[in-house]
Amino acid sequence: MRKIIFITALLAATSAHTEETVKCNQHGAAVTLTDGTVLYLGKNCDAARKGGGAGYWWNAASFLGVEIDGKAYMVAEGRGIDCLPFCSLPD
């Protein structure tokens, strides 16, 4: 139930993020959201935010979910991010 509530809140809170900039690097990918927020998504399913904060990311049906210090983000995955592995939502 917690996952359903979290994912619903994630979609509602971040639906405006539709045009991200993705740059792959040796550690994973750096994603700049439309509001200027920079997220670092690691190859070990770890995540960080420029300016501080750490968390994790996971693959969902049509996007990547990201949680950093209790704040949810959504990264559209329609074009795919080839430099990242598949990550499941942690329990």
N, C-alpha and C positions, 0 to 999 in steps of 0.2 A: 504494500500500500504506500509506503514511504516513497518508493521509486516512482509510482504513478503520480503522486502529488508533486514530487520534485520535477519530473519531466513536464507536467502541465504548467507549473510555475515558470519553468525555463522557457517554454514556448511563448507564453504570454509576455514575459519580461523582455525577451530578446527578439521578437519577431521583426523588428525594424532593421536588424543587421542582415542585409542581403548582399552587399558588395564588399567582401573582404579582400585584402591583399595578402597573398601567401608567398613566403620565401622559404624554400627548403635550405637546410644547412646540415652540417655533420651530426648534429644532436637531434634533429627532428625538423620542426618548422616554426617560423615566426609568423603570426597572423595579426594584421592590423585591421581592426573593425572600423566601421564607418564613422564611429564617434571618436576615433583616434586611439582607443585602447589597444595596447599591444600585448598579445598573449604568446607565450612560448610553450609549444607542445612538444614534449620529449618522446623519444622512441620507446621509453619504458612506461608510457601512459601517464607520466608526470606532467604537471603544468605549472607555469608561473606567469605573473603579470608584471610588466615593466613598472617599476616604482615600488614593487614589493608584493608579496603574497605568493602562496604556494598551494597546490592542490593536485587534481588529476583530470584527465579527459577520457572520453569513451566514444565509441561508434554507436550511433542510433540509426534508425531506419533511413533517414534522408539528411542527417546532419551530424556534426560532432558536438557532443555535450561537454561542457567544461565547468568545473566547480573549483573556485579559488577562494579560500577563506570564507566559505558559506555563501558566496555570490555566484549565481549561475550565468553562464554565457552560452550562446549557440553559434556554431560556425557552419555555414552552409557547405555541403559537401557535394553539390551537384556536379562539379567538374572534377572531383576527386583530388586527393592530396597524396600523390604517389610515394612521397618520402616518409609517410607514417604507416606503422603497422595497424592491424586490427586490435582494438582494445575494448574489453567488456566493461560494463558498469560495475564498479566494486560493490560487494555486499554491504 
